[in-house]
Amino acid sequence: MKITRIVLPLLVLLSAVPTLAVPLSVSVVDDKGKPIAGADVQLESFGKTPRGFVLNQTGEQGTTSFDFEPIPNAIYGDFAGRIFVKKNGYAIGSGQLFFKKPNLRIELGPPAKISGKVLDPEGKPIQGATIAYLASQKAGGESDMLYDGPLLPKVTTRSTADGTWQLPDVPTDSQVYVSIKAPERVSVRTQILAGSSADTILQPGAQIKGRVLGLDGKPLAGIHVGAQGTTNGNSSSGSSAKTEADGTFTLDGLATGTYNISFYSEEEEPPFVIAASEAISATIGAPLQLPDAHAVAGIMIGGHVLDSVSKAPVPGASVGVYGGVHPASSATVASASTDEKGFWKMRTLPGQSKIYLMGIPREFKRDQNTRELVLAPTDNLNLDFDIERLPTLSGRLVDENGKGIKASVGINQGYERNYFASSDEKGDFTAYGPTVGDWKLTTEGEWELAGPARITIEPNKPLEIRLRHAQISSLELGIYDDYDAAVEGAKVLVNITTDDGSMTQRELISDKMGRAHMEGLRADQKVTVVSIKKPGYDTTPLPKLDHIGRLWSGNLTLLKRNGRAAGQVFGLNGEAAPNVLVSGGGVDARADDKGQFELAPLPRGINAVFAWQGTGFVLSQSDKTRLELKPQSLEPTDPAKAKTILEAILEQTRDNKNYGSFSLEFEIGTPDQLFRIFKQRPEKYAFDTLLSRFGSDESISTGRWLELIQSEKQPADRLYDTSQWLLLGRPLEANEESRAFFKSLQSDVAQVETKIKDDNNWQIVEGMAAAAAFSEIIDDSQAADSLLERVRLFAEKAYGRESSRTLANMGAIVAVTPRLLNNMAAFIDPAKGWQAYLLRSGAPKLARLNGLDAAKPFIERLKATPQPKGDGDEDIPSIEWLFYEATFESIKAAGKTNPSLALELAKALPVTTHYGNYDVRDRALCEAAFSQLPEVAQTLWRDSLPRLQPDKAMSFLVRIMKIDEPFAREFYETFARNMDALPISDPASFMRGATANPAAFAFYESRFNPARARFRLERAFAIAQSQPTGNSDVASYARAMAIFDANRAIGWTANAKGAIGDSTGNFETRRRIAQWLVLSEQARQSAEFSSNY
């Protein structure tokens, strides 16, 4: 059995298949090619070796060899293992071994050293911290990570009494990655430029202790224990340990959060399994003692992986299993590989399990059919997977003289179907995936196409692709500060684009002379600088590079930070406030016991310093020496200010074709004003604007909406507007008004159904489906079926073989009754599984209009629907994910009308999904709980909320607050404290680890503590602006800021670096700010934070 660690760097074990031993050899030389004897060479093997690691030493000739049994495995393929080499006085070296290339030469260059100091948050040194080398990376290169093995102690050091440390023998001119750990501290991974030094602050960490007992009840030694974060913002964090002789273990250095604790043995086929401890909350303070973990016999499961046509066995496939041993709420998964007979087996636990193919040989199509099963204690499961073999294309890559060459060519068809043909030394290749038809060829590196870029693949005909040597250019950059001094260690990100629009990115690192260099650019490639980063520096505008002959060149200037802000913080009572968190320019500091603070180094010209404590907040843009906290409130609605903002931005966008058609009235006018203006002069996008603003306003009658739609000039526009109105799910009665409207729709359908136009086919199909829905509403089922048939015919004419996929997206329009949704499903080819799309969007609409009982059969039917299949290797949502979405949206639409059924549907969801959105079941439970008795709701919320991502949990807390305010505030404090505990030594972790959406978190948090929320938002914006090119989330920060200070929010849109500087971005962001200012307080309270508010 193999335990695959997707995130945690734990030992990887593989189940082996008996094969012949393969000899692998490694030669180690210095930078002059001279053999190096006595070098330590570690192989981290993916073959049958003890523990997966072997440590050898080179002989007099500088060579060593390894003999082991390789494993056929679809995930690793030809990859045999990682090599790391250490010899005192030389730089650490690394490389990769492959079964087909069993001889590896590693060159050890001259060494450099790195050093640093380990401190606690108060600046005191930490003695005895462990600093371990992980990897090094030169400009544009790749790196292997040294996670474990007998070589690790040889590249590890400890901090001294003053917190200092140093590591010798690291590669020169490289970024060196190290891990830094200390007892009861959260471990850190960081990177340091070779030859330089860096300080690291370790935050206090949590501890989890426990004991493991064997089948006989006695302590079990040598068991690997891993803690892996779940999805509440720390999914990449964790810790690992091994049990001692008495079976005990300690997981140290955990950040505050929720973890799954899992166990595995080094034995190849242990006679036991150990249940994981799921959703364990770790907090700073006394160690958490877990109940004893007991080994049990479990149950054996297995099966075959077979070719779906020939039924031949498929060796080397990997089957993953989530369940009681490895819960799906974290990334760790148990897996087993198939043997030569295609057979796999695994010991696991009874209960809810998810079994899927996590890796298959490249000649087969990726399988997305995850099996959700409840395993019984007596099960001896035999589960087979049939997988489809991909089309095979063979051919040769040749030079201009017809001689076979070793190269690689991309074979592409749109954005979703991309394959590679890589040839051997004779030029022969076999590619899996390309089908008969027209394709586009692309190349990189030293070879370019000598023939046409577009080809036609014909049945059973080998393909010959002719290439020629490409003209090669280089890139030479100089990075200097504003005093013309060279800047070492700056990271430069460049985009490399070709004439066909394809793009790659490379990261370069400047050397001691401030130079960043890259070779291998082709004549058809263009280079632009995307960003430049160096701690303690800010960037000037990025220049356009010069391109003369075969050289791209340019100089980049960095401004060394020299700003400083110092002063004193005073609390709400007017007295000096100790230990207050102060921030500015992406730099944090904590005031001392007298309230005094210093921020340095700050970006030049920093004009905002802010602080928060309790319910007090202060923003200082002039006098930064005295910060007086004051209560923070939300900005009240102000239509006059909104009008001023919109007048200004509309004037700026008069010439913008996409946005100039919006008028001021459509943004802030009343329904009466807007409806009157619309009928006089309908404008592009205006109806969508009206729907987004007033679609949920029940005071606006159905008749007024229908009258508005009929005022559109074009029949296609009237049909499309009808479809968009129906998507709202508003109840519609069968009366004279609706019947008259339907007659006009019939006329519109007759005018458009014969006009196939690429630019509006989609709107026509949706509009015709809306007409069918209207017919169903007025109880004319015969007309509805006739119109539905015409929808099908039009879709087939407009989209051909893609018509089923097109019709599948009409669920939310036609699901006005179960009958009509059923009839539409009959038009969709079941073979490709597109009915699942129809049911996913149709079930929630049925729930809204007809109740949860009407939606339930369609939700259950969706789960049994075949997996949707595209024509290529595109990423299509799994049935599991569509089932989640349909259930959740149906509960959200109609849970209050049938609370018991809502809870039943939510509990029927598995805990997780294969797509990584692990909180969907919890969200569904919380949604269902809104309609339950208080004690039921509290039980569900207490169980589910800790597992939700913070921004999503906060959105629920806002709603829970209306039902049970004390309960909501209790949970808010838990989440807020976790956010507050983020290390201020690394402010960017606010955006990486705290939440998927900091602006959303702050928006929802403003309902509980506006001062705290304002501080978080200001801090997130400052951090983003401290980055060289800004941050794409700046627009969302500005929209959230509008609830605190509209003028400051507008200023953010004008000053944001590189994120929303164009007129379109400014227009969109400021328009939404203005919309906030005219929303009622009730509307603000109920609004979801999204780009559509």
JOQUINOR-V380564 format. One record per residue. N is the residue number from 0. SS is DSSP state (@ for helix, = for strand, . for the rest). BURIAL is + if it has 24 or more other ideal C-beta (glycine too) atoms within 12 Angstrom, else -. Layout:
# JOQUINOR-V380564
n-><N;N>
ss-><SS;SS>
burial-><BURIAL;BURIAL>
This chain:
# JOQUINOR-V380564
n-><0;1;2;3;4;5;6;7;8;9;10;11;12;13;14;15;16;17;18;19;20;21;22;23;24;25;26;27;28;29;30;31;32;33;34;35;36;37;38;39;40;41;42;43;44;45;46;47;48;49;50;51;52;53;54;55;56;57;58;59;60;61;62;63;64;65;66;67;68;69;70;71;72;73;74;75;76;77;78;79;80;81;82;83;84;85;86;87;88;89;90;91;92;93;94;95;96;97;98;99;100;101;102;103;104;105;106;107;108;109;110;111;112;113;114;115;116;117;118;119;120;121;122;123;124;125;126;127;128;129;130;131;132;133;134;135;136;137;138;139;140;141;142;143;144;145;146;147;148;149;150;151;152;153;154;155;156;157;158;159;160;161;162;163;164;165;166;167;168;169;170;171;172;173;174;175;176;177;178;179;180;181;182;183;184;185;186;187;188;189;190;191;192;193;194;195;196;197;198;199;200;201;202;203;204;205;206;207;208;209;210;211;212;213;214;215;216;217;218;219;220;221;222;223;224;225;226;227;228;229;230;231;232;233;234;235;236;237;238;239;240;241;242;243;244;245;246;247;248;249;250;251;252;253;254;255;256;257;258;259;260;261;262;263;264;265;266;267;268;269;270;271;272;273;274;275;276;277;278;279;280;281;282;283;284;285;286;287;288;289;290;291;292;293;294;295;296;297;298;299;300;301;302;303;304;305;306;307;308;309;310;311;312;313;314;315;316;317;318;319;320;321;322;323;324;325;326;327;328;329;330;331;332;333;334;335;336;337;338;339;340;341;342;343;344;345;346;347;348;349;350;351;352;353;354;355;356;357;358;359;360;361;362;363;364;365;366;367;368;369;370;371;372;373;374;375;376;377;378;379;380;381;382;383;384;385;386;387;388;389;390;391;392;393;394;395;396;397;398;399;400;401;402;403;404;405;406;407;408;409;410;411;412;413;414;415;416;417;418;419;420;421;422;423;424;425;426;427;428;429;430;431;432;433;434;435;436;437;438;439;440;441;442;443;444;445;446;447;448;449;450;451;452;453;454;455;456;457;458;459;460;461;462;463;464;465;466;467;468;469;470;471;472;473;474;475;476;477;478;479;480;481;482;483;484;485;486;487;488;489;490;491;492;493;494;495;496;497;498;499;500;501;502;503;504;505;506;507;508;509;510;511;512;513;514;515;516;517;518;519;520;521;522;523;524;525;526;527;528;529;530;531;532;533;534;535;536;537;538;539;540;541;542;543;544;545;546;547;548;549;550;551;552;553;554;555;556;557;558;559;560;561;562;563;564;565;566;567;568;569;570;571;572;573;574;575;576;577;578;579;580;581;582;583;584;585;586;587;588;589;590;591;592;593;594;595;596;597;598;599;600;601;602;603;604;605;606;607;608;609;610;611;612;613;614;615;616;617;618;619;620;621;622;623;624;625;626;627;628;629;630;631;632;633;634;635;636;637;638;639;640;641;642;643;644;645;646;647;648;649;650;651;652;653;654;655;656;657;658;659;660;661;662;663;664;665;666;667;668;669;670;671;672;673;674;675;676;677;678;679;680;681;682;683;684;685;686;687;688;689;690;691;692;693;694;695;696;697;698;699;700;701;702;703;704;705;706;707;708;709;710;711;712;713;714;715;716;717;718;719;720;721;722;723;724;725;726;727;728;729;730;731;732;733;734;735;736;737;738;739;740;741;742;743;744;745;746;747;748;749;750;751;752;753;754;755;756;757;758;759;760;761;762;763;764;765;766;767;768;769;770;771;772;773;774;775;776;777;778;779;780;781;782;783;784;785;786;787;788;789;790;791;792;793;794;795;796;797;798;799;800;801;802;803;804;805;806;807;808;809;810;811;812;813;814;815;816;817;818;819;820;821;822;823;824;825;826;827;828;829;830;831;832;833;834;835;836;837;838;839;840;841;842;843;844;845;846;847;848;849;850;851;852;853;854;855;856;857;858;859;860;861;862;863;864;865;866;867;868;869;870;871;872;873;874;875;876;877;878;879;880;881;882;883;884;885;886;887;888;889;890;891;892;893;894;895;896;897;898;899;900;901;902;903;904;905;906;907;908;909;910;911;912;913;914;915;916;917;918;919;920;921;922;923;924;925;926;927;928;929;930;931;932;933;934;935;936;937;938;939;940;941;942;943;944;945;946;947;948;949;950;951;952;953;954;955;956;957;958;959;960;961;962;963;964;965;966;967;968;969;970;971;972;973;974;975;976;977;978;979;980;981;982;983;984;985;986;987;988;989;990;991;992;993;994;995;996;997;998;999;1000;1001;1002;1003;1004;1005;1006;1007;1008;1009;1010;1011;1012;1013;1014;1015;1016;1017;1018;1019;1020;1021;1022;1023;1024;1025;1026;1027;1028;1029;1030;1031;1032;1033;1034;1035;1036;1037;1038;1039;1040;1041;1042;1043;1044;1045;1046;1047;1048;1049;1050;1051;1052;1053;1054;1055;1056;1057;1058;1059;1060;1061;1062;1063;1064;1065;1066;1067;1068;1069;1070;1071;1072;1073;1074;1075;1076;1077;1078;1079;1080;1081;1082;1083;1084;1085;1086;1087;1088;1089;1090;1091;1092>
ss-><.;=;=;=;.;.;.;.;.;.;.;.;=;.;.;.;.;.;.;.;=;=;=;=;=;=;=;=;=;=;.;.;.;.;=;.;.;.;.;=;=;=;=;=;=;.;.;.;.;@;@;@;=;=;=;=;=;.;.;.;.;.;=;=;=;=;=;=;=;.;.;.;.;.;.;.;.;.;=;=;=;=;=;=;=;=;.;.;.;.;.;.;=;=;=;=;=;=;.;.;=;.;=;=;=;=;=;=;.;.;=;=;=;=;=;=;=;=;=;.;.;.;.;.;=;.;.;.;.;=;=;=;=;=;=;=;=;.;.;.;.;.;.;.;.;.;.;.;.;.;.;@;@;@;@;=;=;=;.;.;.;.;.;=;=;=;=;=;=;=;=;.;.;.;=;=;=;=;=;=;=;.;.;.;=;.;.;=;=;=;=;=;=;.;.;.;=;=;=;=;=;.;.;=;.;=;=;=;=;=;=;=;=;.;.;.;.;.;=;.;.;.;.;=;=;=;=;=;=;.;.;.;.;.;.;.;.;=;=;=;=;=;.;.;.;.;.;=;=;=;=;=;=;=;.;.;=;=;=;=;=;=;=;=;.;.;.;.;.;.;.;.;=;=;.;.;=;=;=;=;=;=;.;.;.;.;.;=;=;.;.;.;=;=;=;=;.;.;=;=;=;=;=;=;=;=;=;.;.;.;.;.;=;.;.;.;.;=;=;=;=;=;.;.;.;.;.;.;.;.;.;.;=;=;=;=;=;.;.;.;.;.;=;=;=;=;=;=;.;.;=;=;=;=;=;=;=;=;=;.;.;.;.;=;.;.;.;.;.;.;=;=;=;=;=;.;.;.;.;.;.;=;.;.;=;=;=;.;=;.;.;=;=;=;=;=;=;=;.;.;.;.;.;=;.;.;.;=;=;=;=;=;=;.;.;.;=;=;=;=;=;=;.;.;.;.;.;=;=;=;=;=;.;.;.;.;=;=;=;=;=;=;=;.;.;.;=;=;=;.;.;.;.;=;=;=;=;.;.;.;.;.;=;=;=;=;=;=;=;.;.;=;=;=;=;=;=;=;=;=;=;.;.;.;.;=;.;.;.;.;=;=;=;=;=;=;=;=;.;.;.;.;=;=;=;=;=;=;=;.;.;.;.;.;=;=;=;=;=;=;=;=;.;.;=;=;=;=;=;=;=;=;=;.;.;.;=;=;=;.;.;.;.;.;.;=;=;=;.;.;=;=;=;=;=;=;=;=;=;=;.;.;=;=;=;=;=;=;=;=;.;.;.;.;.;=;.;.;.;.;=;=;=;=;.;.;=;=;=;=;.;.;.;.;.;=;=;=;=;=;=;=;.;.;.;.;.;.;=;=;=;=;=;.;.;=;=;=;=;=;.;.;.;.;.;=;=;=;.;=;=;.;.;.;.;.;.;.;@;@;@;@;@;@;@;@;@;@;@;@;@;@;.;.;.;.;.;.;.;.;.;.;.;@;@;@;@;@;.;.;@;@;@;@;@;@;@;@;@;@;.;.;.;.;.;@;@;@;@;@;@;@;@;@;.;.;.;.;.;.;.;@;@;@;@;@;@;@;@;@;.;.;.;.;@;@;@;@;@;@;@;@;@;@;@;@;.;.;.;.;.;.;.;.;.;@;@;@;@;@;@;@;@;@;@;@;@;@;@;@;@;@;.;.;.;.;.;.;.;.;@;@;@;@;@;@;@;@;@;@;@;@;@;@;@;@;@;.;.;.;@;@;@;@;@;@;@;@;@;@;@;@;@;@;@;@;@;@;@;@;@;@;@;@;@;@;@;@;.;.;@;@;@;@;.;.;.;@;@;@;@;@;@;@;@;@;.;.;.;@;@;@;.;.;@;@;@;@;@;@;@;@;@;@;@;@;@;@;@;@;.;@;@;@;@;@;@;@;@;@;@;@;@;.;.;.;.;.;.;.;.;.;.;.;.;.;.;.;@;@;@;@;@;@;@;@;@;@;@;@;@;@;@;@;@;@;@;.;@;@;@;@;@;@;@;@;@;.;.;.;.;.;.;.;.;.;.;.;.;@;@;@;@;@;@;@;@;@;@;.;.;.;.;@;@;@;@;@;@;@;@;@;@;@;@;@;@;.;.;@;@;@;@;@;@;@;@;@;@;@;@;.;.;.;@;@;@;@;@;@;@;@;@;@;@;@;@;@;@;@;.;.;.;@;@;@;.;.;@;@;@;@;@;@;.;.;.;@;@;@;@;@;@;@;@;.;.;.;.;@;@;@;@;@;@;@;@;@;@;@;@;@;@;@;@;@;.;.;.;.;.;.;.;@;@;@;@;@;@;@;@;.;.;.;.;@;@;@;@;@;@;@;@;@;@;.;.;.;.;.;.;.;@;@;@;@;@;@;@;@;@;@;@;@;@;@;@;@;.;.;@;@;@;@;@;@;.;.;.;.;.;.;.>
burial-><+;+;+;+;+;+;+;+;+;+;+;+;+;+;+;+;+;-;-;-;-;+;-;+;+;+;+;+;+;+;-;-;-;-;+;+;-;-;+;+;+;+;+;+;+;+;+;+;+;-;+;+;+;+;+;+;+;+;-;-;-;+;+;+;+;+;-;+;+;+;+;+;+;+;+;+;-;+;+;+;+;+;+;+;+;+;+;-;-;+;+;+;+;+;+;+;+;-;+;-;-;+;-;+;+;+;+;+;+;-;+;+;+;+;+;+;+;+;+;+;+;-;-;-;+;+;-;-;+;+;+;+;+;+;+;+;+;+;+;+;-;-;+;+;+;+;+;+;+;+;+;+;-;+;+;+;+;-;+;-;-;-;+;+;+;+;+;+;+;+;+;+;+;+;+;+;+;+;+;+;+;+;-;+;+;+;+;+;+;+;+;+;+;+;+;+;-;+;+;+;+;+;+;+;+;+;+;+;+;+;+;+;+;+;-;-;-;-;-;+;-;+;+;+;+;+;+;+;+;+;+;+;+;+;+;+;+;+;+;+;+;+;+;-;-;-;+;+;+;+;+;+;+;+;+;+;+;+;+;+;+;+;+;+;+;+;-;-;-;+;-;+;+;+;+;+;+;+;+;+;+;+;+;+;-;-;-;+;-;+;-;+;+;+;+;+;-;+;+;+;+;+;+;+;+;+;+;-;-;-;-;-;+;+;+;+;+;+;+;+;+;+;+;+;+;+;+;+;+;+;+;+;+;+;+;+;+;+;+;-;-;+;+;+;+;+;+;+;+;+;+;+;+;+;+;+;+;+;+;+;+;+;+;+;+;+;+;+;+;+;+;+;+;-;+;-;-;-;-;-;+;-;+;+;+;+;+;+;-;+;+;+;+;-;+;+;+;+;+;-;-;-;-;-;+;-;+;+;+;+;+;+;+;-;-;-;+;+;+;+;+;+;+;-;-;-;+;-;+;+;+;+;+;+;+;-;-;-;+;+;+;+;+;+;+;-;+;+;+;+;-;-;+;-;+;-;+;-;-;-;-;-;+;+;+;+;+;+;-;+;-;-;+;+;+;+;+;+;+;+;+;-;-;-;-;+;+;+;+;+;+;+;+;+;+;+;-;+;-;-;-;+;-;+;-;+;+;+;+;+;+;-;-;+;+;+;+;+;-;+;+;+;-;-;+;+;+;+;+;+;+;+;+;+;+;+;+;+;+;-;-;+;-;-;+;-;-;-;-;-;-;+;+;+;+;+;+;+;+;+;+;-;+;-;+;+;+;+;+;+;+;-;-;-;-;+;+;-;+;+;+;+;+;+;+;+;+;+;+;+;+;-;-;-;+;+;+;+;+;-;+;+;+;-;-;+;-;+;+;+;+;+;+;+;-;+;+;+;+;+;-;-;-;+;-;-;+;+;+;+;-;+;-;+;+;-;-;-;-;-;+;+;-;-;+;+;-;-;+;+;-;-;+;-;-;-;-;-;+;-;-;+;+;+;+;+;+;+;+;-;+;-;-;+;+;-;+;+;-;-;-;+;+;-;+;+;+;+;+;+;+;+;+;+;+;-;-;-;-;+;-;+;-;+;+;+;-;+;+;+;+;+;-;+;+;+;+;+;+;+;+;+;+;+;+;+;+;+;+;+;-;+;-;-;-;-;-;+;-;-;+;+;-;+;+;+;-;+;+;-;-;+;+;-;+;-;-;-;-;-;+;+;+;+;+;+;+;+;+;+;+;+;+;+;+;+;+;+;-;+;-;-;+;+;+;-;+;+;+;+;+;+;-;+;+;+;-;+;+;-;-;-;+;+;+;+;+;+;+;+;+;+;+;+;+;+;+;+;+;+;+;+;+;+;+;-;+;+;+;-;-;+;+;+;+;+;+;+;+;+;+;+;+;+;+;+;+;+;+;+;+;+;-;+;+;+;+;+;+;-;+;+;+;-;+;+;+;+;+;+;+;+;+;-;-;+;+;+;+;+;+;+;+;+;+;+;+;+;+;+;+;+;+;+;+;-;-;+;+;-;+;+;+;+;+;+;+;+;+;+;+;+;+;+;+;-;+;+;+;+;+;+;+;+;+;+;+;+;+;+;+;+;-;-;-;+;+;+;-;+;+;+;+;+;+;+;+;+;+;+;+;+;+;+;+;+;+;+;+;+;+;-;+;+;-;-;+;+;-;-;+;+;-;+;+;+;-;+;+;+;+;+;+;+;+;+;+;+;+;+;+;-;+;+;+;+;+;+;+;+;+;+;+;+;+;+;+;+;+;+;+;+;+;+;+;+;+;+;+;+;+;+;+;+;+;+;+;+;+;+;+;-;+;+;+;+;+;+;+;+;+;+;+;+;+;+;-;+;+;+;+;+;+;+;+;+;+;+;+;+;-;-;+;-;+;+;+;+;+;+;+;+;+;+;+;+;+;+;+;-;-;-;-;+;-;-;+;-;+;-;-;-;+>
